[in-house]
Amino acid sequence: MTPAVIAVVGSAMMDLTAYADVLPEPGQTLAGQLFTTGFGGKGANQAVMAAHCGAEVHFIGKLGKDVFGTAIADNFVKVGIQSENVGKSETATGVAHIWVDSNGENRIIIIPGANHEIDMAKAVEAINSIKDLAVVVAQCEIKQEVTLAAFKAAKAGGCITILNPAPYQEISAELLTLCDWIIPNETEFHELHGELPTSDEVFKSFRPGKNSIVTLGSQGAVYVSAEGQLTKVSAPKVTAVDTTGAGDAFVGTFAYSLASGKDPVTAMTLGIKVASLSVTRKGAQSSYPDQAEIATLS
């Protein structure tokens, strides 16, 4: 079977994660339970998840010439991601400082570093060079002008475009028109739309004529079709250990499923199952199931 071909234009970071029962208040020092370093960045997370699903994934991004950048590049090779379009910079590799409490909830500060130096022209060249490219995915941890250029090239090449508007930033009208799919969580939906997703009417008024999926954490997700139809899929009940990277697990799985020719509801349903499994484990990419495990969820 021909693999689903996906390009992810996005961030790659090293996650520096501290786990504690309670997170400190301003001026307070507390002892935690665990500190880990792990591979992260929303773009890299989504790329790794899609690769775990079985996609042929091409990553378009930039790393620093440092130990974190070397480790991330080696991990791309290990998981089978095509990284010929990953540039190197004198600027440090991006990092994310993550605090996780006893409920698995997180607080995150990102320092983009080399991620903000992705070359727009090279991103377009990469999109145009990938054979049989079906889906292009982006987020908001890189400069929006790069995403805009990449999506223009993607649409010109007949690809499906997916924007995960996280972390939230104001999105230009031009970029919004190029997004076949937008996948925000509740917070990002509120920022984009000015209202919380509390009723069917609010969902339907989000992006008339365009497809969207709103992820709702433990409540699952809602697919809003271009025609304004709503499909709600609940999430399995799990005990959350760490929610870091769960949204990315959903997006990576969904992108793989669409690129494989699956319908949106089937793609969303698998994405919810994979993301729900990921929150039962620590870390971002380290929490993602492998292909054999994913096959048991389908």
C-alpha positions as a Markdown table, in Angstrom:
| # | Residue | x | y | z |
|---|---|---|---|---|
| 1 | Met | 0.0 | 0.0 | 0.0 |
| 2 | Thr | 1.3 | 3.5 | -0.9 |
| 3 | Pro | 2.0 | 5.4 | 2.3 |
| 4 | Ala | 0.1 | 8.6 | 3.2 |
| 5 | Val | 2.5 | 11.5 | 2.4 |
| 6 | Ile | 2.5 | 14.4 | 4.9 |
| 7 | Ala | 4.6 | 17.5 | 5.3 |
| 8 | Val | 4.8 | 19.2 | 8.7 |
| 9 | Val | 6.0 | 22.8 | 8.6 |
| 10 | Gly | 6.7 | 23.6 | 12.2 |
| 11 | Ser | 8.6 | 23.7 | 15.4 |
| 12 | Ala | 11.0 | 21.2 | 17.0 |
| 13 | Met | 12.0 | 21.7 | 20.6 |
| 14 | Met | 13.5 | 20.0 | 23.6 |
| 15 | Asp | 11.0 | 19.6 | 26.5 |
| 16 | Leu | 12.4 | 20.3 | 29.9 |
| 17 | Thr | 9.6 | 19.0 | 32.2 |
| 18 | Ala | 9.2 | 19.2 | 36.0 |
| 19 | Tyr | 6.5 | 17.1 | 37.8 |
| 20 | Ala | 5.2 | 18.2 | 41.2 |
| 21 | Asp | 2.0 | 17.5 | 43.2 |
| 22 | Val | 1.3 | 21.2 | 43.4 |
| 23 | Leu | 2.8 | 24.0 | 41.2 |
| 24 | Pro | 4.5 | 26.9 | 43.1 |
| 25 | Glu | 2.9 | 30.2 | 43.6 |
| 26 | Pro | 4.9 | 33.4 | 42.8 |
| 27 | Gly | 7.9 | 33.6 | 45.2 |
| 28 | Gln | 7.4 | 30.0 | 46.4 |
| 29 | Thr | 9.8 | 27.1 | 46.2 |
| 30 | Leu | 8.5 | 23.6 | 46.2 |
| 31 | Ala | 10.1 | 20.2 | 45.9 |
| 32 | Gly | 9.1 | 18.2 | 42.8 |
| 33 | Gln | 9.0 | 14.4 | 42.1 |
| 34 | Leu | 10.7 | 14.2 | 38.7 |
| 35 | Phe | 12.6 | 16.1 | 36.0 |
| 36 | Thr | 12.8 | 14.8 | 32.4 |
| 37 | Thr | 14.2 | 16.0 | 29.1 |
| 38 | Gly | 12.3 | 14.8 | 26.0 |
| 39 | Phe | 11.6 | 15.6 | 22.4 |
| 40 | Gly | 8.8 | 18.1 | 21.8 |
| 41 | Gly | 7.7 | 21.1 | 19.8 |
| 42 | Lys | 4.2 | 21.1 | 18.3 |
| 43 | Gly | 5.4 | 20.5 | 14.8 |
| 44 | Ala | 7.8 | 17.7 | 15.7 |
| 45 | Asn | 5.2 | 16.1 | 17.9 |
| 46 | Gln | 2.6 | 16.0 | 15.1 |
| 47 | Ala | 5.2 | 14.7 | 12.7 |
| 48 | Val | 6.3 | 11.9 | 15.0 |
| 49 | Met | 2.7 | 10.9 | 15.7 |
| 50 | Ala | 1.9 | 10.7 | 12.0 |
| 51 | Ala | 5.1 | 8.6 | 11.4 |
| 52 | His | 4.0 | 6.3 | 14.2 |
| 53 | Cys | 0.7 | 5.8 | 12.4 |
| 54 | Gly | 2.6 | 4.8 | 9.3 |
| 55 | Ala | 2.7 | 8.0 | 7.2 |
| 56 | Glu | 5.7 | 9.1 | 5.1 |
| 57 | Val | 6.4 | 12.3 | 6.9 |
| 58 | His | 8.6 | 15.2 | 5.7 |
| 59 | Phe | 9.6 | 17.7 | 8.4 |
| 60 | Ile | 10.3 | 21.3 | 7.4 |
| 61 | Gly | 12.0 | 23.3 | 10.2 |
| 62 | Lys | 15.2 | 24.5 | 11.7 |
| 63 | Leu | 17.4 | 23.3 | 14.6 |
| 64 | Gly | 20.3 | 24.9 | 16.4 |
| 65 | Lys | 23.9 | 23.6 | 16.0 |
| 66 | Asp | 23.8 | 22.3 | 19.6 |
| 67 | Val | 23.3 | 19.1 | 21.6 |
| 68 | Phe | 19.6 | 19.5 | 21.6 |
| 69 | Gly | 19.5 | 20.0 | 17.9 |
| 70 | Thr | 21.7 | 17.0 | 17.3 |
| 71 | Ala | 19.5 | 14.8 | 19.5 |
| 72 | Ile | 16.3 | 15.9 | 17.8 |
| 73 | Ala | 17.8 | 15.3 | 14.3 |
| 74 | Asp | 18.9 | 11.8 | 15.4 |
| 75 | Asn | 15.4 | 11.1 | 16.7 |
| 76 | Phe | 13.9 | 12.1 | 13.4 |
| 77 | Val | 16.1 | 9.4 | 11.7 |
| 78 | Lys | 15.2 | 6.9 | 14.4 |
| 79 | Val | 11.4 | 7.3 | 13.9 |
| 80 | Gly | 11.7 | 7.5 | 10.1 |
| 81 | Ile | 11.0 | 11.1 | 9.4 |
| 82 | Gln | 12.4 | 12.6 | 6.2 |
| 83 | Ser | 14.5 | 15.5 | 7.4 |
| 84 | Glu | 16.4 | 16.7 | 4.3 |
| 85 | Asn | 14.4 | 20.0 | 4.7 |
| 86 | Val | 15.6 | 20.7 | 8.3 |
| 87 | Gly | 18.0 | 23.6 | 8.4 |
| 88 | Lys | 20.7 | 24.3 | 10.9 |
| 89 | Ser | 21.1 | 27.7 | 12.7 |
| 90 | Glu | 23.7 | 29.4 | 14.9 |
| 91 | Thr | 20.7 | 30.3 | 17.1 |
| 92 | Ala | 20.0 | 27.8 | 19.9 |
| 93 | Thr | 17.4 | 25.0 | 19.4 |
| 94 | Gly | 14.0 | 25.9 | 20.7 |
| 95 | Val | 13.1 | 24.7 | 24.2 |
| 96 | Ala | 9.9 | 24.3 | 26.2 |
| 97 | His | 9.8 | 24.6 | 30.0 |
| 98 | Ile | 6.9 | 22.5 | 31.2 |
| 99 | Trp | 5.4 | 22.1 | 34.7 |
| 100 | Val | 3.0 | 19.3 | 35.3 |
| 101 | Asp | 0.8 | 18.9 | 38.4 |
| 102 | Ser | -0.7 | 15.8 | 40.1 |
| 103 | Asn | -3.8 | 16.1 | 37.9 |
| 104 | Gly | -1.7 | 15.9 | 34.7 |
| 105 | Glu | -2.4 | 19.5 | 33.8 |
| 106 | Asn | 0.5 | 21.5 | 32.5 |
| 107 | Arg | 1.8 | 25.0 | 32.2 |
| 108 | Ile | 4.3 | 25.7 | 29.5 |
| 109 | Ile | 6.8 | 28.5 | 28.4 |
| 110 | Ile | 8.4 | 28.1 | 25.0 |
| 111 | Ile | 11.5 | 29.8 | 23.8 |
| 112 | Pro | 11.3 | 29.4 | 20.0 |
| 113 | Gly | 15.0 | 29.9 | 19.2 |
| 114 | Ala | 15.9 | 28.5 | 15.8 |
| 115 | Asn | 12.3 | 27.8 | 15.0 |
| 116 | His | 11.8 | 31.5 | 14.2 |
| 117 | Glu | 14.5 | 31.3 | 11.5 |
| 118 | Ile | 12.8 | 28.9 | 9.1 |
| 119 | Asp | 13.4 | 30.3 | 5.6 |
| 120 | Met | 10.2 | 31.1 | 3.7 |
| 121 | Ala | 11.6 | 30.4 | 0.3 |
| 122 | Lys | 13.1 | 27.1 | 1.4 |
| 123 | Ala | 9.8 | 26.0 | 2.9 |
| 124 | Val | 8.0 | 26.7 | -0.4 |
| 125 | Glu | 10.8 | 24.8 | -2.3 |
| 126 | Ala | 10.4 | 21.9 | 0.1 |
| 127 | Ile | 6.6 | 21.7 | -0.4 |
| 128 | Asn | 7.0 | 21.8 | -4.2 |
| 129 | Ser | 9.6 | 19.1 | -4.1 |
| 130 | Ile | 7.8 | 16.3 | -2.2 |
| 131 | Lys | 6.4 | 13.6 | -4.4 |
| 132 | Asp | 2.7 | 12.6 | -3.9 |
| 133 | Leu | 2.3 | 15.1 | -1.1 |
| 134 | Ala | -1.3 | 14.9 | 0.2 |
| 135 | Val | -1.5 | 16.9 | 3.5 |
| 136 | Val | 0.5 | 19.9 | 4.8 |
| 137 | Val | 0.2 | 20.6 | 8.6 |
| 138 | Ala | 1.3 | 23.8 | 10.5 |
| 139 | Gln | 0.9 | 25.4 | 13.9 |
| 140 | Cys | 1.7 | 28.8 | 15.5 |
| 141 | Glu | 5.2 | 28.1 | 17.0 |
| 142 | Ile | 6.9 | 29.4 | 13.8 |
| 143 | Lys | 6.5 | 32.7 | 12.0 |
| 144 | Gln | 3.1 | 33.0 | 10.4 |
| 145 | Glu | 4.6 | 34.3 | 7.1 |
| 146 | Val | 6.3 | 30.9 | 6.7 |
| 147 | Thr | 3.0 | 29.0 | 7.2 |
| 148 | Leu | 1.3 | 31.4 | 4.8 |
| 149 | Ala | 3.9 | 30.8 | 2.1 |
| 150 | Ala | 3.8 | 27.0 | 2.7 |
| 151 | Phe | 0.0 | 26.8 | 2.5 |
| 152 | Lys | -0.1 | 28.8 | -0.7 |
| 153 | Ala | 2.3 | 26.3 | -2.2 |
| 154 | Ala | 0.3 | 23.4 | -0.8 |
| 155 | Lys | -3.0 | 24.6 | -2.2 |
| 156 | Ala | -1.4 | 25.3 | -5.6 |
| 157 | Gly | -0.2 | 21.6 | -5.5 |
| 158 | Gly | -3.7 | 20.3 | -4.6 |
| 159 | Cys | -2.8 | 19.4 | -1.0 |
| 160 | Ile | -5.1 | 19.5 | 2.0 |
| 161 | Thr | -4.0 | 22.1 | 4.6 |
| 162 | Ile | -4.4 | 21.7 | 8.4 |
| 163 | Leu | -3.7 | 24.5 | 10.8 |
| 164 | Asn | -3.5 | 23.8 | 14.5 |
| 165 | Pro | -3.7 | 27.4 | 15.9 |
| 166 | Ala | -1.6 | 26.8 | 18.9 |
| 167 | Pro | -0.3 | 28.5 | 20.9 |
| 168 | Tyr | -2.9 | 31.1 | 19.9 |
| 169 | Gln | -1.9 | 34.1 | 17.9 |
| 170 | Glu | -4.0 | 36.4 | 15.7 |
| 171 | Ile | -4.3 | 34.7 | 12.3 |
| 172 | Ser | -4.4 | 36.8 | 9.1 |
| 173 | Ala | -7.5 | 36.6 | 7.0 |
| 174 | Glu | -5.4 | 35.5 | 4.1 |
| 175 | Leu | -4.0 | 32.5 | 6.0 |
| 176 | Leu | -7.5 | 31.6 | 7.2 |
| 177 | Thr | -8.8 | 31.3 | 3.7 |
| 178 | Leu | -6.0 | 28.8 | 2.8 |
| 179 | Cys | -6.9 | 26.5 | 5.7 |
| 180 | Asp | -9.0 | 23.5 | 4.7 |
| 181 | Trp | -9.1 | 22.5 | 8.3 |
| 182 | Ile | -8.5 | 24.4 | 11.6 |
| 183 | Ile | -8.2 | 22.4 | 14.8 |
| 184 | Pro | -8.3 | 24.5 | 17.9 |
| 185 | Asn | -8.9 | 23.4 | 21.5 |
| 186 | Glu | -11.5 | 25.2 | 23.6 |
| 187 | Thr | -9.1 | 28.0 | 24.6 |
| 188 | Glu | -7.9 | 28.7 | 21.1 |
| 189 | Phe | -11.5 | 28.5 | 19.8 |
| 190 | His | -12.4 | 31.2 | 22.3 |
| 191 | Glu | -9.5 | 33.4 | 21.2 |
| 192 | Leu | -10.3 | 32.9 | 17.5 |
| 193 | His | -14.1 | 33.3 | 17.7 |
| 194 | Gly | -14.7 | 35.5 | 20.8 |
| 195 | Glu | -17.0 | 32.9 | 22.4 |
| 196 | Leu | -16.5 | 29.7 | 24.3 |
| 197 | Pro | -17.8 | 26.5 | 22.4 |
| 198 | Thr | -20.9 | 26.2 | 24.7 |
| 199 | Ser | -23.7 | 25.5 | 22.2 |
| 200 | Asp | -24.4 | 24.1 | 18.8 |
| 201 | Glu | -25.1 | 27.6 | 17.5 |
| 202 | Val | -21.6 | 28.8 | 18.5 |
| 203 | Phe | -19.9 | 25.8 | 16.8 |
| 204 | Lys | -21.9 | 26.4 | 13.6 |
| 205 | Ser | -21.0 | 30.1 | 13.5 |
| 206 | Phe | -17.3 | 29.4 | 13.7 |
| 207 | Arg | -16.2 | 29.1 | 10.1 |
| 208 | Pro | -19.2 | 28.8 | 7.8 |
| 209 | Gly | -18.2 | 27.0 | 4.5 |
| 210 | Lys | -15.0 | 25.6 | 6.0 |
| 211 | Asn | -14.2 | 22.4 | 8.0 |
| 212 | Ser | -13.1 | 22.6 | 11.6 |
| 213 | Ile | -12.6 | 20.3 | 14.6 |
| 214 | Val | -12.7 | 21.6 | 18.1 |
| 215 | Thr | -10.9 | 19.4 | 20.6 |
| 216 | Leu | -12.4 | 19.3 | 24.1 |
| 217 | Gly | -9.9 | 17.3 | 26.1 |
| 218 | Ser | -11.6 | 14.6 | 28.2 |
| 219 | Gln | -14.9 | 15.4 | 26.5 |
| 220 | Gly | -13.6 | 14.3 | 23.0 |
| 221 | Ala | -14.1 | 16.6 | 20.0 |
| 222 | Val | -16.6 | 18.2 | 17.7 |
| 223 | Tyr | -16.4 | 18.1 | 13.9 |
| 224 | Val | -18.0 | 21.1 | 12.3 |
| 225 | Ser | -18.5 | 20.4 | 8.6 |
| 226 | Ala | -18.4 | 23.1 | 5.9 |
| 227 | Glu | -22.2 | 22.7 | 5.6 |
| 228 | Gly | -22.6 | 23.4 | 9.3 |
| 229 | Gln | -23.3 | 19.8 | 10.4 |
| 230 | Leu | -22.0 | 18.8 | 13.8 |
| 231 | Thr | -20.6 | 15.4 | 14.8 |
| 232 | Lys | -19.6 | 14.9 | 18.4 |
| 233 | Val | -17.3 | 12.0 | 19.4 |
| 234 | Ser | -16.7 | 11.4 | 23.1 |
| 235 | Ala | -13.3 | 10.3 | 24.6 |
| 236 | Pro | -12.8 | 7.1 | 26.5 |
| 237 | Lys | -12.5 | 7.5 | 30.2 |
| 238 | Val | -8.8 | 7.4 | 31.3 |
| 239 | Thr | -6.7 | 8.5 | 34.2 |
| 240 | Ala | -4.6 | 11.5 | 33.0 |
| 241 | Val | -1.0 | 11.5 | 34.1 |
| 242 | Asp | 0.3 | 14.2 | 31.7 |
| 243 | Thr | -1.7 | 16.0 | 29.0 |
| 244 | Thr | 1.5 | 17.4 | 27.3 |
| 245 | Gly | 1.4 | 16.7 | 23.6 |
| 246 | Ala | -2.1 | 15.2 | 23.6 |
| 247 | Gly | -3.5 | 17.8 | 21.1 |
| 248 | Asp | -0.5 | 17.1 | 18.8 |
| 249 | Ala | -1.2 | 13.4 | 19.0 |
| 250 | Phe | -4.7 | 14.1 | 17.8 |
| 251 | Val | -3.6 | 16.4 | 14.9 |
| 252 | Gly | -0.8 | 14.0 | 13.8 |
| 253 | Thr | -3.2 | 11.0 | 13.8 |
| 254 | Phe | -6.0 | 13.0 | 12.0 |
| 255 | Ala | -3.6 | 14.2 | 9.3 |
| 256 | Tyr | -2.4 | 10.6 | 8.7 |
| 257 | Ser | -6.0 | 9.4 | 8.5 |
| 258 | Leu | -7.1 | 12.1 | 6.0 |
| 259 | Ala | -3.9 | 11.5 | 3.9 |
| 260 | Ser | -4.9 | 7.8 | 3.9 |
| 261 | Gly | -8.3 | 8.6 | 2.4 |
| 262 | Lys | -10.3 | 8.1 | 5.6 |
| 263 | Asp | -13.5 | 10.2 | 6.2 |
| 264 | Pro | -13.2 | 13.0 | 8.7 |
| 265 | Val | -15.4 | 11.3 | 11.4 |
| 266 | Thr | -13.3 | 8.1 | 11.2 |
| 267 | Ala | -10.1 | 10.2 | 11.3 |
| 268 | Met | -11.4 | 12.2 | 14.3 |
| 269 | Thr | -12.4 | 9.1 | 16.2 |
| 270 | Leu | -9.0 | 7.5 | 15.9 |
| 271 | Gly | -7.3 | 10.8 | 16.8 |
| 272 | Ile | -9.4 | 10.9 | 20.0 |
| 273 | Lys | -8.5 | 7.4 | 21.0 |
| 274 | Val | -4.7 | 8.0 | 20.4 |
| 275 | Ala | -4.7 | 11.3 | 22.3 |
| 276 | Ser | -6.6 | 9.7 | 25.2 |
| 277 | Leu | -4.1 | 6.9 | 25.4 |
| 278 | Ser | -1.2 | 9.4 | 25.3 |
| 279 | Val | -2.4 | 11.3 | 28.5 |
| 280 | Thr | -2.0 | 8.1 | 30.5 |
| 281 | Arg | 1.8 | 8.4 | 30.1 |
| 282 | Lys | 4.4 | 11.0 | 30.9 |
| 283 | Gly | 5.9 | 13.3 | 28.3 |
| 284 | Ala | 4.9 | 14.4 | 24.8 |
| 285 | Gln | 6.5 | 12.1 | 22.1 |
| 286 | Ser | 7.4 | 9.6 | 24.7 |
| 287 | Ser | 3.7 | 9.1 | 25.5 |
| 288 | Tyr | 2.7 | 8.2 | 21.9 |
| 289 | Pro | 1.7 | 4.7 | 21.0 |
| 290 | Asp | 3.5 | 2.8 | 18.3 |
| 291 | Gln | 2.0 | 1.5 | 15.1 |
| 292 | Ala | 1.1 | -1.9 | 16.6 |
| 293 | Glu | -0.7 | -0.2 | 19.5 |
| 294 | Ile | -2.5 | 2.2 | 17.2 |
| 295 | Ala | -3.7 | -0.8 | 15.1 |
| 296 | Thr | -5.5 | -2.1 | 18.2 |
| 297 | Leu | -7.4 | 1.2 | 18.5 |
| 298 | Ser | -8.7 | 1.4 | 14.9 |
